[in-house]
Amino acid sequence: MRRERSTSVLVTGGAGFIGSNLVRYIGRHRPDWNIVNYDALTHAGNLGNLGTVAGRYTFVHGDVRDRETLRRALRGCTHVVHLAAETLVDRPLADDAPFITTNVHGTQTLLDACRETPTIERIVIGSTGRVYGPLPIDATRERSTERSPLRPSGPYAESKAAADSQALAHHRTFDTPVMIARSSTSFGPCQYPEETIPRFVTNLLDGWQVPLHGDGRGVRDWIHVIDNCEALLAVLERGEPGEVYNIGADNEHSLLELTHEILRLMDKPESMIRNVPDRPGHGHDHRYALDTTRIREELAWRPTRSAWPEALADTVAWYTANRGWWNKLTEAQARLAA
């Protein structure tokens, strides 16, 4: 009698924000799975994000651009979730080369390594709703669907759109079992302090002002990282190869609303806001919103943890209680900037 192969998932970028939360989530909810965490441990990769991982867990230190290390790590794996990426939208304004090499070339290297691994059954490429480009601020009923044209408006989004195109081309050409998961703006524990919410909270905890870009009118759909992890797992297990799935929370708030809510939760005055110029071409007067009808209807997933004020209050509480975690990172940032 033929013995079924046990599920073994490789998560690239598994020491980063979404990746570490996903590794822990899989460990809790799929305890019979083998988990391989593949991470280069660059500025946002931190093994301190993992704590104790339930189940059968292995860490491999490697870069997604390193084909041979990837091939070794993939041996025996059946599933892949590709989250390794340069993600902070400010960084490519100074130097976009790492975004091209990691997000585009790294994805190509991963796809080639998976194609050479006969045990691979399913692959999810983690992407972003930013590939669709911004919507007009007053188009409150308009949302980007999986069939919307890709109109990335910055180097980060452009690199992710290119990676998505590579993955879908691999499916069409080689029948690679790949799916694309495009997420809205995530927040929650273990997010690198350069990102908006942890930066604002940690600034206020240190007695510093928060930098609000422009007039703060720009709207984002904020999804809690655990909702995002649950959706990624739904795509991995039940998604259709060659297809795209939007992941969002219908939790739209402007950056100004976010700022005032954090101030309220932390009992801080409006004088703690410092207005700064918009980033070049960043579209802070625009709106990003995803239509999630497909994942809700076809994969029976819906968000349950993202609604404010509870989800934001829990996030503020996490950073307040975990100063030791983020203080090391902010000190390292200060040393690099010096």
Rosetta silent file (secondary structure, phi, psi, omega in degrees, C-alpha in Angstrom):
SEQUENCE: MRRERSTSVLVTGGAGFIGSNLVRYIGRHRPDWNIVNYDALTHAGNLGNLGTVAGRYTFVHGDVRDRETLRRALRGCTHVVHLAAETLVDRPLADDAPFITTNVHGTQTLLDACRETPTIERIVIGSTGRVYGPLPIDATRERSTERSPLRPSGPYAESKAAADSQALAHHRTFDTPVMIARSSTSFGPCQYPEETIPRFVTNLLDGWQVPLHGDGRGVRDWIHVIDNCEALLAVLERGEPGEVYNIGADNEHSLLELTHEILRLMDKPESMIRNVPDRPGHGHDHRYALDTTRIREELAWRPTRSAWPEALADTVAWYTANRGWWNKLTEAQARLAA
SCORE:     score description
SCORE:     0.000 S_00000001
   1 L     0.000  135.735 -177.564    0.000    0.000    0.000 S_00000001
   2 L   -72.999  131.918  179.397    1.307    3.442   -0.976 S_00000001
   3 L   -89.613  129.889  178.943    2.206    5.615    1.975 S_00000001
   4 L   -68.848  139.965  177.731    1.016    9.235    1.808 S_00000001
   5 L   -73.923  134.301  178.206    3.769   11.851    1.950 S_00000001
   6 L   -72.469  151.144 -179.201    3.596   14.005    5.082 S_00000001
   7 L   -74.667  129.336  177.357    3.115   17.738    4.592 S_00000001
   8 E  -134.708  117.898 -174.116    6.311   19.750    4.831 S_00000001
   9 E  -111.394  132.248  172.657    6.138   23.516    4.246 S_00000001
  10 E  -101.826  125.702  177.710    9.025   25.865    3.542 S_00000001
  11 E  -110.635  112.152  174.165    8.364   29.504    4.486 S_00000001
  12 E   -80.171  144.223 -175.780   10.794   32.001    2.994 S_00000001
  13 L    70.279   28.582 -174.462   11.218   35.109    5.116 S_00000001
  14 L   -74.917   -1.336  174.100    9.995   33.133    8.098 S_00000001
  15 L  -105.577    2.959  177.041   11.869   35.340   10.581 S_00000001
  16 L   -86.206 -167.144 -174.732   10.204   38.523    9.333 S_00000001
  17 H   -64.667  -67.476 -178.980    6.930   40.095   10.413 S_00000001
  18 H   -68.242  -39.303 -177.890    4.295   38.129    8.495 S_00000001
  19 H   -60.424  -45.362 -178.806    6.585   35.119    8.090 S_00000001
  20 H   -67.433  -38.108  176.053    7.262   34.628   11.803 S_00000001
  21 H   -65.270  -36.945  178.551    3.581   34.994   12.640 S_00000001
  22 H   -68.080  -43.055  178.685    2.753   32.458    9.897 S_00000001
  23 H   -58.196  -46.550  179.414    5.364   29.963   11.145 S_00000001
  24 H   -66.216  -37.398 -179.837    3.934   30.133   14.663 S_00000001
  25 H   -64.373  -45.865  178.569    0.363   29.960   13.314 S_00000001
  26 H   -63.059  -41.846  179.036    1.083   26.821   11.283 S_00000001
  27 H   -58.065  -38.080 -179.930    2.861   25.269   14.260 S_00000001
  28 H   -75.835  -41.129 -169.605   -0.229   25.787   16.418 S_00000001
  29 H  -100.829  -14.190  175.042   -2.895   24.822   13.888 S_00000001
  30 L  -131.306   65.676 -172.328   -1.111   22.174   11.783 S_00000001
  31 L   -65.213  -15.933  178.868    1.008   20.413   14.435 S_00000001
  32 L   -88.936   -1.282  179.156    1.622   17.373   12.213 S_00000001
  33 L   -84.240  148.513  166.282    3.328   19.478    9.527 S_00000001
  34 E   -86.958  134.362 -179.232    7.081   19.851    9.157 S_00000001
  35 E  -118.337  125.668  173.716    8.047   23.537    9.009 S_00000001
  36 E  -112.779  116.338  178.853   11.242   24.808    7.361 S_00000001
  37 E   -95.830  114.893 -176.533   11.935   28.471    8.061 S_00000001
  38 E  -112.941  113.182 -174.440   14.237   29.884    5.350 S_00000001
  39 E  -148.128  143.180  179.244   15.521   33.398    6.072 S_00000001
  40 L   -85.694   -9.504  179.972   18.599   35.500    5.277 S_00000001
  41 L    55.795   49.709  171.446   18.278   37.412    8.587 S_00000001
  42 L   -80.155 -160.978 -168.485   18.686   40.839    7.011 S_00000001
  43 L   -56.593  -35.693 -177.253   17.569   44.012    8.817 S_00000001
  44 L   -97.703   -5.141  177.261   13.940   42.894    9.353 S_00000001
  45 L   -86.961  126.135 -171.889   14.662   39.185    9.893 S_00000001
  46 L  -146.253  113.117  179.150   14.855   38.381   13.579 S_00000001
  47 H   -64.802  -18.568  174.343   14.869   34.932   15.156 S_00000001
  48 H   -65.661  -14.199  175.906   13.642   36.629   18.321 S_00000001
  49 H   -70.653  -23.091 -169.764   10.275   36.912   16.530 S_00000001
  50 L   -83.072  -39.053 -173.046    9.791   33.152   16.692 S_00000001
  51 L    59.972 -135.195  177.179    9.981   32.249   20.375 S_00000001
  52 L   -97.690  123.515  179.155    8.957   28.616   20.725 S_00000001
  53 L  -100.252  125.287  178.426    7.473   27.070   17.582 S_00000001
  54 L   -71.045  157.085  176.089    5.141   24.133   18.102 S_00000001
  55 L    83.508 -163.430 -176.545    5.529   21.019   15.978 S_00000001
  56 E   -92.436  109.212 -168.015    8.477   19.864   13.881 S_00000001
  57 E  -128.183  136.941  177.287   10.501   22.972   13.084 S_00000001
  58 E  -135.090  138.975  173.685   13.825   23.632   11.311 S_00000001
  59 E  -107.490  134.533  174.619   15.605   26.904   10.576 S_00000001
  60 E  -123.523  121.785  177.578   17.800   27.319    7.489 S_00000001
  61 E   -83.222  110.156 -177.452   19.900   30.467    7.130 S_00000001
  62 L  -163.507  157.537  179.616   19.798   31.310    3.442 S_00000001
  63 L   -99.474  140.527 -179.570   19.115   33.944    0.808 S_00000001
  64 L   -68.148  -12.076  176.702   16.350   33.410   -1.768 S_00000001
  65 L   -87.598   -3.692 -178.288   18.872   34.390   -4.456 S_00000001
  66 L   -97.306   96.353 -171.921   21.071   31.406   -3.485 S_00000001
  67 H   -63.670  -41.275 -176.361   19.767   28.600   -5.698 S_00000001
  68 H   -68.201  -42.431  177.581   21.874   25.782   -4.267 S_00000001
  69 H   -64.610  -39.786  176.394   20.979   26.526   -0.639 S_00000001
  70 H   -60.801  -46.051 -178.621   17.337   26.786   -1.634 S_00000001
  71 H   -59.799  -40.453  178.267   17.438   23.461   -3.443 S_00000001
  72 H   -66.604  -41.809 -178.889   18.874   21.755   -0.368 S_00000001
  73 H   -66.707  -29.347 -176.751   16.293   23.352    1.925 S_00000001
  74 H   -80.703  -11.284 -177.015   13.447   22.308   -0.395 S_00000001
  75 L   -57.578  124.567  179.451   14.312   18.597   -0.370 S_00000001
  76 L    83.441   -6.891 -179.784   11.283   16.658    0.796 S_00000001
  77 L   -75.974  146.953  177.437    9.079   19.768    1.004 S_00000001
  78 L  -109.604  -27.117 -175.297    5.557   19.599   -0.390 S_00000001
  79 E  -130.970  151.521  177.519    4.395   23.190    0.136 S_00000001
  80 E  -138.313  135.975  167.692    6.014   26.638   -0.100 S_00000001
  81 E  -120.954  116.413 -174.257    4.933   30.079    1.097 S_00000001
  82 E   -98.164  103.274 -179.557    7.214   32.739   -0.369 S_00000001
  83 L  -118.160   -6.535 -179.733    7.287   35.827    1.870 S_00000001
  84 L   -64.891  122.886 -178.127   10.957   36.819    1.660 S_00000001
  85 L  -167.949  154.356  162.957   11.048   40.333    0.231 S_00000001
  86 L   -81.122  125.683 -169.261   12.269   43.853    0.637 S_00000001
  87 L  -122.434  -28.699 -172.472    9.053   45.529    1.753 S_00000001
  88 L   -67.663  123.151 -171.186    9.460   48.981    3.301 S_00000001
  89 L   -68.546  -22.847  179.165    8.174   51.462    0.711 S_00000001
  90 L   -72.494  -33.698 -170.517   10.581   54.248    1.766 S_00000001
  91 H   -60.885  -41.084 -178.173   13.771   52.273    1.175 S_00000001
  92 H   -68.576  -13.572  176.623   13.697   52.098   -2.667 S_00000001
  93 H   -65.589  -26.716  176.969   13.471   55.893   -2.797 S_00000001
  94 H   -93.634  -38.171 -177.579   17.131   55.863   -1.754 S_00000001
  95 L  -158.702  108.648 -176.735   18.219   52.622   -3.449 S_00000001
  96 L   -92.381   -1.815 -177.531   15.906   50.358   -5.412 S_00000001
  97 H   -59.101  -44.902  179.749   18.546   47.758   -6.360 S_00000001
  98 H   -61.974  -27.976  179.236   17.816   45.398   -3.391 S_00000001
  99 H   -69.527  -37.052  178.446   14.122   45.408   -4.329 S_00000001
 100 H   -72.061  -46.902 -175.095   14.903   44.184   -7.824 S_00000001
 101 H   -68.948  -40.732 -178.922   17.456   41.576   -6.766 S_00000001
 102 H   -80.360  -51.575 -172.438   15.454   40.166   -3.846 S_00000001
 103 H   -75.065  -35.797 -178.025   11.854   40.585   -4.988 S_00000001
 104 H   -95.146  -60.201 -178.882   12.325   39.836   -8.694 S_00000001
 105 H   -65.604  -36.690  178.878   15.487   37.747   -9.029 S_00000001
 106 H   -63.580  -40.889  177.819   14.830   36.020   -5.698 S_00000001
 107 H   -65.905  -40.454  177.559   11.350   34.965   -6.795 S_00000001
 108 H   -61.368  -42.730  179.243   12.724   33.689  -10.104 S_00000001
 109 H   -62.619  -42.943  178.715   15.366   31.662   -8.255 S_00000001
 110 H   -62.355  -45.326 -179.340   12.740   30.186   -5.935 S_00000001
 111 H   -61.104  -42.529  178.775   10.458   29.223   -8.819 S_00000001
 112 H   -64.259  -42.214  179.824   13.315   27.512  -10.652 S_00000001
 113 H   -65.309  -38.298  177.764   14.362   25.642   -7.492 S_00000001
 114 H   -65.872  -38.253 -179.463   10.764   24.513   -6.892 S_00000001
 115 H   -64.822  -26.404  179.316   10.487   23.297  -10.492 S_00000001
 116 L   -90.327    1.908 -178.664   13.548   21.120   -9.869 S_00000001
 117 L  -110.081  104.283 -170.638   12.040   19.677   -6.667 S_00000001
 118 L   -67.193  -16.869 -177.561    9.659   16.826   -7.596 S_00000001
 119 L   -82.996  -11.743 -174.563    7.904   16.730   -4.212 S_00000001
 120 L   -68.763  126.407 -178.401    6.512   20.294   -4.453 S_00000001
 121 L  -110.401  -33.841 -175.274    2.710   20.270   -4.676 S_00000001
 122 E  -149.115  139.642 -179.016    1.612   23.843   -3.890 S_00000001
 123 E  -134.266  130.953  173.139    3.282   27.280   -3.817 S_00000001
 124 E  -113.551  127.221  174.406    1.906   30.598   -2.552 S_00000001
 125 E   -98.503  115.975  178.425    3.636   33.817   -3.568 S_00000001
 126 E   -76.406  122.734 -177.215    2.967   36.523   -0.995 S_00000001
 127 E  -128.322 -164.479 -173.931    2.238   39.796   -2.763 S_00000001
 128 E  -138.300  147.401  175.248    0.628   43.164   -2.067 S_00000001
 129 H   -66.824  -12.603  179.300   -2.472   45.063   -3.081 S_00000001
 130 H   -66.352  -16.206  179.723   -0.183   47.949   -4.004 S_00000001
 131 H   -64.213  -23.809  179.745    0.464   46.287   -7.373 S_00000001
 132 H   -77.626  -15.069 -174.994   -2.961   47.568   -8.496 S_00000001
 133 L    82.242  168.006 -176.614   -1.992   51.166   -7.779 S_00000001
 134 L   -78.221  156.344  173.632   -4.013   53.684   -5.764 S_00000001
 135 E  -102.469  157.344  175.674   -7.688   54.502   -6.163 S_00000001
 136 L   -59.453  143.981 -175.678   -9.109   58.045   -6.038 S_00000001
 137 L   -62.329  -29.134 -176.996   -9.699   59.182   -2.481 S_00000001
 138 L   -93.549    1.629  179.529  -13.381   59.912   -3.176 S_00000001
 139 L   -87.949   66.531 -169.038  -14.070   56.551   -4.895 S_00000001
 140 L   -68.381  -18.874  179.818  -15.323   55.043   -1.650 S_00000001
 141 L  -100.170   -5.401 -177.306  -17.154   52.139   -3.310 S_00000001
 142 L   -86.786  136.896  176.999  -14.408   51.223   -5.742 S_00000001
 143 L  -138.933  150.921  177.691  -12.097   48.309   -4.958 S_00000001
 144 E   -80.253  129.152  176.153   -9.352   46.527   -6.851 S_00000001
 145 L  -101.582  172.987  178.960  -10.309   43.007   -7.944 S_00000001
 146 L   -64.090  -17.165  178.845   -8.050   40.170   -9.028 S_00000001
 147 L   -98.891    0.692  178.242   -8.802   41.182  -12.636 S_00000001
 148 L   -65.764  146.399  177.347   -7.911   44.860  -12.175 S_00000001
 149 L   -65.253  151.275  177.734   -4.948   46.057  -14.263 S_00000001
 150 L   -86.689  121.994 -178.709   -1.616   46.344  -12.488 S_00000001
 151 L  -134.278   60.517 -177.258   -0.582   50.000  -12.120 S_00000001
 152 L   -60.836  140.066 -174.120    2.195   50.019   -9.501 S_00000001
 153 L  -112.625   13.134  177.985    3.167   53.544   -8.488 S_00000001
 154 L  -156.797  166.097 -177.237    6.523   52.974   -6.797 S_00000001
 155 H   -58.882  -38.974  178.977    9.665   50.799   -7.029 S_00000001
 156 H   -61.884  -53.386 -178.641    8.481   48.406   -4.281 S_00000001
 157 H   -62.440  -36.064  178.647    5.080   47.773   -5.894 S_00000001
 158 H   -63.413  -41.172 -179.987    6.702   47.533   -9.311 S_00000001
 159 H   -66.460  -36.558  178.496    9.092   44.829   -8.100 S_00000001
 160 H   -70.937  -37.229  176.738    6.198   42.842   -6.584 S_00000001
 161 H   -62.966  -39.505  177.998    4.142   43.143   -9.784 S_00000001
 162 H   -64.505  -40.985  178.703    7.118   41.780  -11.740 S_00000001
 163 H   -64.286  -40.724  177.217    7.443   38.853   -9.309 S_00000001
 164 H   -60.223  -44.907 -179.702    3.726   38.085   -9.664 S_00000001
 165 H   -62.085  -39.975  176.999    4.037   38.069  -13.445 S_00000001
 166 H   -58.915  -47.077 -176.279    6.998   35.698  -13.228 S_00000001
 167 H   -62.685  -45.146 -179.306    5.056   33.288  -11.042 S_00000001
 168 H   -68.161  -33.432  176.026    1.993   33.225  -13.302 S_00000001
 169 H   -66.107  -37.560  176.194    4.211   32.783  -16.368 S_00000001
 170 H   -61.937  -39.171  179.138    5.836   29.777  -14.664 S_00000001
 171 H   -64.765  -45.835 -177.644    2.389   28.282  -14.142 S_00000001
 172 H   -66.941  -37.611 -174.940    1.397   28.792  -17.771 S_00000001
 173 H   -83.808  -44.844 -172.299    4.710   27.538  -19.169 S_00000001
 174 H  -114.427    1.954 -176.851    5.704   24.764  -16.771 S_00000001
 175 L    61.481   31.100  176.221    2.429   24.059  -14.921 S_00000001
 176 L   -63.563  129.888 -172.957    4.124   25.136  -11.679 S_00000001
 177 L   -79.273   66.404 -172.306    1.443   24.860   -8.926 S_00000001
 178 E  -108.659  143.653  175.412    1.696   28.501   -7.902 S_00000001
 179 E  -129.845  149.954  179.509   -0.928   30.881   -6.484 S_00000001
 180 E  -107.662  131.414  176.087   -0.673   34.621   -5.767 S_00000001
 181 E  -118.410  111.343 -177.925   -1.950   36.117   -2.479 S_00000001
 182 E  -103.546  113.161 -172.297   -2.195   39.923   -2.559 S_00000001
 183 E  -102.220  152.499  170.856   -2.645   41.376    0.915 S_00000001
 184 L   -80.730 -166.147 -170.060   -3.685   44.774    2.185 S_00000001
 185 E   -77.564  114.829 -176.756   -1.694   46.612    4.882 S_00000001
 186 E   -86.147  152.965  172.871   -0.834   44.283    7.777 S_00000001
 187 E  -147.885  163.998  179.021   -0.283   45.239   11.407 S_00000001
 188 L   141.049 -167.202 -177.037    0.272   43.379   14.672 S_00000001
 189 L   -64.039  149.194  172.614    3.048   41.899   16.838 S_00000001
 190 L    70.352   21.541  176.146    6.671   41.658   15.677 S_00000001
 191 L   -84.605  135.831 -175.573    6.403   44.275   12.924 S_00000001
 192 L   -58.169  136.917 -171.205    9.700   46.040   12.269 S_00000001
 193 L   -65.616   -6.042  173.598    9.700   49.482   13.966 S_00000001
 194 L   -74.452  -22.028 -177.908   10.234   51.381   10.701 S_00000001
 195 L   -74.731  161.541 -165.706    6.654   50.577    9.683 S_00000001
 196 H   -56.567  -58.533 -173.268    3.857   53.044   10.477 S_00000001
 197 H   -65.209  -51.773  178.784    2.030   51.569   13.485 S_00000001
 198 H   -63.538  -32.462  177.987    5.040   50.240   15.438 S_00000001
 199 H   -64.637  -45.284 -179.736    6.980   53.407   14.642 S_00000001
 200 H   -63.569  -45.597 -176.878    4.203   55.625   15.990 S_00000001
 201 H   -65.640  -46.417 -177.576    3.691   53.520   19.126 S_00000001
 202 H   -69.523  -34.845  174.226    7.386   53.165   19.951 S_00000001
 203 H   -58.057  -48.168 -177.796    8.009   56.873   19.281 S_00000001
 204 H   -65.871  -37.115  177.455    5.273   57.807   21.735 S_00000001
 205 H   -64.460  -28.493  177.975    6.546   55.338   24.329 S_00000001
 206 L   -91.971    2.227  178.431    9.939   57.072   24.056 S_00000001
 207 L    82.161   17.981  179.754    8.375   60.535   24.287 S_00000001
 208 L  -102.537  156.933  176.076    8.962   61.448   20.634 S_00000001
 209 L   -71.617  162.664  176.504    6.516   62.917   18.135 S_00000001
 210 E  -103.882  137.275 -178.107    5.009   60.819   15.347 S_00000001
 211 E   -87.210  110.272  178.605    5.719   61.802   11.700 S_00000001
 212 E   -99.847  116.992 -177.483    2.469   62.246    9.766 S_00000001
 213 E   -76.061  129.646  177.135    3.100   62.523    6.032 S_00000001
 214 L    60.276 -140.371  179.946    1.179   65.279    4.258 S_00000001
 215 L   -94.343    0.287  176.496   -2.378   65.839    5.443 S_00000001
 216 L    73.881   15.639 -177.533   -2.941   62.172    6.341 S_00000001
 217 L   -74.390  -20.975 -176.069   -5.931   61.795    3.996 S_00000001
 218 L   -57.964  137.257 -175.227   -4.603   58.599    2.423 S_00000001
 219 E  -109.617  135.923  174.915   -6.732   55.543    3.211 S_00000001
 220 E  -127.110  153.090  171.369   -5.500   51.996    3.804 S_00000001
 221 E   -96.398  111.782 -172.511   -7.310   48.753    4.562 S_00000001
 222 E   -94.785  121.357 -179.338   -5.613   47.522    7.757 S_00000001
 223 E  -116.830  131.654  177.440   -5.558   43.747    8.304 S_00000001
 224 E   -67.207  141.976 -172.949   -4.312   42.081   11.477 S_00000001
 225 H   -59.645  -31.671  179.714   -1.384   39.787   10.752 S_00000001
 226 H   -72.880  -35.839  170.645   -3.152   36.711   12.160 S_00000001
 227 H   -59.045  -42.558  179.616   -6.111   37.274    9.832 S_00000001
 228 H   -62.825  -43.173  179.366   -3.552   37.500    7.040 S_00000001
 229 H   -62.318  -42.438  178.810   -1.854   34.259    8.161 S_00000001
 230 H   -61.828  -39.419  179.010   -5.183   32.438    8.249 S_00000001
 231 H   -68.413  -41.756  177.784   -5.936   33.661    4.721 S_00000001
 232 H   -59.971  -39.690  178.785   -2.499   32.608    3.443 S_00000001
 233 H   -68.147  -36.423  176.736   -3.069   29.132    4.836 S_00000001
 234 H   -62.880  -41.667  177.604   -6.493   28.997    3.164 S_00000001
 235 H   -65.440  -42.882 -179.255   -4.888   29.846   -0.190 S_00000001
 236 H   -60.671  -41.279 -174.609   -2.124   27.301    0.384 S_00000001
 237 H   -87.693  -34.986 -169.637   -4.542   24.479    1.184 S_00000001
 238 H  -123.560   -3.850 -179.118   -7.598   25.286   -0.946 S_00000001
 239 L   -70.915  161.822 -179.554   -6.532   27.756   -3.635 S_00000001
 240 L   -98.896  122.531  178.988   -6.489   26.935   -7.340 S_00000001
 241 L   -53.718  141.118 -179.226   -3.021   26.926   -8.997 S_00000001
 242 L    87.819    0.768 -176.058   -2.586   29.740  -11.489 S_00000001
 243 L  -110.755  164.244  179.749   -5.049   32.005   -9.677 S_00000001
 244 E  -116.371  140.098  178.788   -4.816   35.240   -7.677 S_00000001
 245 E  -130.630  124.956  174.172   -6.541   35.910   -4.343 S_00000001
 246 E   -82.469  140.301  178.541   -6.961   39.294   -2.676 S_00000001
 247 E  -123.379  114.402  179.350   -6.671   39.365    1.131 S_00000001
 248 L  -147.801  173.750 -172.548   -8.225   42.307    2.954 S_00000001
 249 L  -121.642    0.399 -173.356  -10.208   43.138    6.067 S_00000001
 250 L    50.409   42.739 -177.016  -12.711   45.863    5.026 S_00000001
 251 L  -124.017   64.096 -172.891  -11.081   47.876    7.807 S_00000001
 252 E   -84.728  129.630  175.770  -10.443   51.152    6.008 S_00000001
 253 E  -147.204  146.069  175.837   -9.035   54.119    7.908 S_00000001
 254 E   -75.576  162.551  176.838   -7.052   57.160    6.868 S_00000001
 255 H   -63.491  -31.859  177.100   -3.547   57.738    8.177 S_00000001
 256 H   -68.095  -42.738  176.420   -4.920   60.716   10.103 S_00000001
 257 H   -60.955  -42.789  177.932   -7.590   58.524   11.726 S_00000001
 258 H   -58.351  -47.699 -177.873   -4.915   55.985   12.609 S_00000001
 259 H   -59.680  -48.020 -178.846   -2.738   58.659   14.183 S_00000001
 260 H   -66.034  -34.264  179.075   -5.540   60.096   16.321 S_00000001
 261 H   -68.770  -39.833  176.765   -6.663   56.629   17.435 S_00000001
 262 H   -64.642  -42.625  176.812   -3.141   55.733   18.578 S_00000001
 263 H   -58.720  -42.642 -179.864   -2.893   59.042   20.452 S_00000001
 264 H   -64.263  -45.704 -178.767   -6.228   58.313   22.131 S_00000001
 265 H   -63.462  -30.909 -177.037   -5.247   54.776   23.107 S_00000001
 266 L  -100.678    4.795  177.642   -1.967   56.015   24.568 S_00000001
 267 L    56.309   51.092 -179.988   -3.487   59.128   26.184 S_00000001
 268 L  -117.207  149.153 -179.128   -1.210   61.515   24.266 S_00000001
 269 L   -79.857  163.284  179.030   -2.017   65.068   23.047 S_00000001
 270 H   -65.222  -18.742  177.918   -2.252   66.183   19.411 S_00000001
 271 H   -64.901  -11.613  177.564    0.935   68.178   19.927 S_00000001
 272 H   -81.720    1.164  175.296    2.755   64.829   19.560 S_00000001
 273 E   -90.948  131.486  174.688    2.010   64.928   15.805 S_00000001
 274 E  -118.527  113.835 -179.893    4.788   66.255   13.576 S_00000001
 275 E   -76.713  131.615  179.062    3.711   66.990   10.003 S_00000001
 276 E  -128.433  157.045 -178.568    6.288   66.045    7.380 S_00000001
 277 L   -63.208  152.312  173.713    6.222   66.348    3.555 S_00000001
 278 L   -60.377  150.931  171.634    4.774   63.546    1.470 S_00000001
 279 L   -69.141  149.644  179.138    7.204   61.030    0.024 S_00000001
 280 L   -57.699  121.125  175.577    7.874   61.571   -3.709 S_00000001
 281 L    65.328   17.518 -171.348    5.064   59.985   -5.710 S_00000001
 282 L   -83.565  -17.763  173.785    3.827   58.058   -2.711 S_00000001
 283 L    72.905   44.349  177.968    0.159   58.949   -3.051 S_00000001
 284 L   -73.081   -5.926  174.926   -0.772   59.761    0.524 S_00000001
 285 L   -99.742   18.755 -178.811   -3.866   61.463   -0.865 S_00000001
 286 L  -117.460  177.689 -175.699   -5.000   58.172   -2.382 S_00000001
 287 E  -128.156  138.361  172.209   -6.796   55.053   -1.248 S_00000001
 288 L  -115.703  124.059 -179.083   -5.826   51.372   -1.401 S_00000001
 289 L  -151.702  139.096 -175.801   -8.700   48.904   -1.098 S_00000001
 290 E  -114.552  140.295  170.412   -9.187   45.291   -2.227 S_00000001
 291 L   -83.382  119.614 -176.066  -12.278   43.379   -3.279 S_00000001
 292 L  -109.259   21.515 -178.726  -12.121   40.118   -1.305 S_00000001
 293 H   -56.203  -41.455 -173.743  -15.254   38.479   -2.718 S_00000001
 294 H   -63.342  -50.562 -176.767  -13.279   35.657   -4.290 S_00000001
 295 H   -67.807  -30.782  178.212  -11.446   34.404   -1.199 S_00000001
 296 H   -69.922  -43.089 -175.000  -14.607   34.708    0.887 S_00000001
 297 H   -82.887  -41.025 -174.274  -16.805   32.790   -1.544 S_00000001
 298 H   -86.675  -32.304 -176.253  -14.363   30.243   -2.998 S_00000001
 299 L  -113.537    3.017  175.582  -12.162   29.535    0.040 S_00000001
 300 L    55.767   40.792  176.470  -14.664   30.313    2.825 S_00000001
 301 L  -113.193  143.324  171.356  -12.304   32.745    4.564 S_00000001
 302 L  -151.598  150.757 -177.982  -13.180   36.025    6.220 S_00000001
 303 L   -71.124  144.700  179.315  -11.350   38.284    8.697 S_00000001
 304 L  -132.498   -5.050 -171.554  -12.267   38.017   12.377 S_00000001
 305 L  -124.074    2.618 -168.021   -9.459   39.873   14.219 S_00000001
 306 L   -95.307  -15.916 -170.832   -8.829   43.146   12.387 S_00000001
 307 L   -64.099  140.427  174.372  -11.623   45.482   13.497 S_00000001
 308 L   -91.019  154.451    7.077  -10.724   48.627   15.421 S_00000001
 309 L   -87.404   -8.560 -172.370  -10.475   49.717   18.150 S_00000001
 310 H   -59.747  -48.932 -175.556   -9.904   46.249   19.667 S_00000001
 311 H   -65.666  -38.588  178.506   -7.241   45.023   17.215 S_00000001
 312 H   -70.333  -39.585  177.937   -5.322   48.292   17.326 S_00000001
 313 H   -61.705  -41.690  178.176   -5.569   48.445   21.126 S_00000001
 314 H   -63.484  -37.230  179.959   -4.174   44.901   21.377 S_00000001
 315 H   -68.415  -44.253  175.939   -1.303   45.879   19.074 S_00000001
 316 H   -58.605  -42.287 -179.786   -0.460   48.980   21.112 S_00000001
 317 H   -63.480  -36.305 -179.505   -0.516   46.813   24.241 S_00000001
 318 H   -64.754  -46.837 -179.751    1.895   44.307   22.668 S_00000001
 319 H   -67.667  -32.427  176.741    4.522   46.952   21.869 S_00000001
 320 H   -65.015  -38.481 -177.194    4.039   48.509   25.295 S_00000001
 321 H   -84.486  -11.032 -174.406    4.676   45.148   26.962 S_00000001
 322 L  -123.225   46.584  178.852    7.595   44.166   24.702 S_00000001
 323 H   -57.803  -38.293 -179.408    9.970   47.114   24.917 S_00000001
 324 H   -60.134  -33.341  179.768   12.941   44.759   25.143 S_00000001
 325 H   -68.283  -52.503 -173.325   12.069   43.304   21.721 S_00000001
 326 H   -84.140  -22.150 -178.025   11.794   46.583   19.804 S_00000001
 327 H   -63.891  -37.472  176.932   14.330   48.636   21.749 S_00000001
 328 H   -61.139  -38.004 -177.599   17.182   46.508   20.356 S_00000001
 329 H   -73.188  -41.512  178.781   15.931   47.176   16.838 S_00000001
 330 H   -68.130  -34.784  175.852   15.516   50.938   17.247 S_00000001
 331 H   -65.477  -39.290  177.927   18.976   51.163   18.806 S_00000001
 332 H   -65.293  -39.063  176.310   20.395   49.261   15.826 S_00000001
 333 H   -60.079  -44.421 -178.508   18.619   51.678   13.454 S_00000001
 334 H   -62.957  -37.872  179.611   20.131   54.635   15.298 S_00000001
 335 H   -67.070  -39.322  179.578   23.626   53.132   15.021 S_00000001
 336 H   -67.295  -34.136 -177.857   23.206   52.593   11.286 S_00000001
 337 H   -78.538  -18.967 -175.151   21.972   56.158   10.806 S_00000001
 338 L   -70.251    0.000    0.000   24.837   57.674   12.827 S_00000001
